[in-house]
Amino acid sequence: MNDTGAGAEAKSAYASAPALKRSRFLRAFPSTIELVFGTPVWGVAMVASAWAALWLRESALTFHLVELLVMYGLGGMLAWPLAVFLARFATLGRPAETRFAAYLLCLSLGTIAVTAMLFALDYRVFYARWHADTGTRTWLYQFAFTSLVAFYQFLVLGVRLYLPVGGAALLAVSLWLAGSEGRQQR
């Protein structure tokens, strides 16, 4: 092949790079079935995890049980589409072990982060009556530190409610997603 032909191939490959990225982006989106069935199933699994952990610790009769379970369910449901997309985007065309690790990482961190964010918003609503006027520098500090404290408190007290049921669900779902992606190849 001469230099002219090699240059033309390189230009066409370079020109199709955005198309490949766009194609990868579109292929990474969860299917409708994964969204319709996976989202509520993951939310219910997180509710079951929180309830089982509270029941095992004999704390299931807590005053705010329903609110806690709703928070964990919403956290799981909101995290599912984003976590599945990120894991799939990072591992398209990769072996099953890599997909399993990505699903494990994205689902665990995504679910914890989204649920912690919901707790931080709940804290913000509760403490808003004592905070300064919205938009001031003092309010910004109060908002930031209230959110950081809520995240920290969730990491210390809330993450343990994902064990043991949430860990088993995480492993099972990650294995299923990693294995099913090889068969889908959309």
ABEGO torsion letter per residue (X at the ends): XBAAAAAAAAAAAAAAAAAAAAAAAAAABBBAAAAAAAAAAAAAAAAAAAAAAAAAAGAAABAAAAAAAAAAAAAAAAAAAAAAAAAAAAABGBBAAAAAAAAAAAAAAAAAAAAAAAAAAAAAAAAAAABBBBGBAAAAAAAAAAAAAAAAAAAAAAAAAAOAAAAAAAAAAAAAAAAAAAAAGX
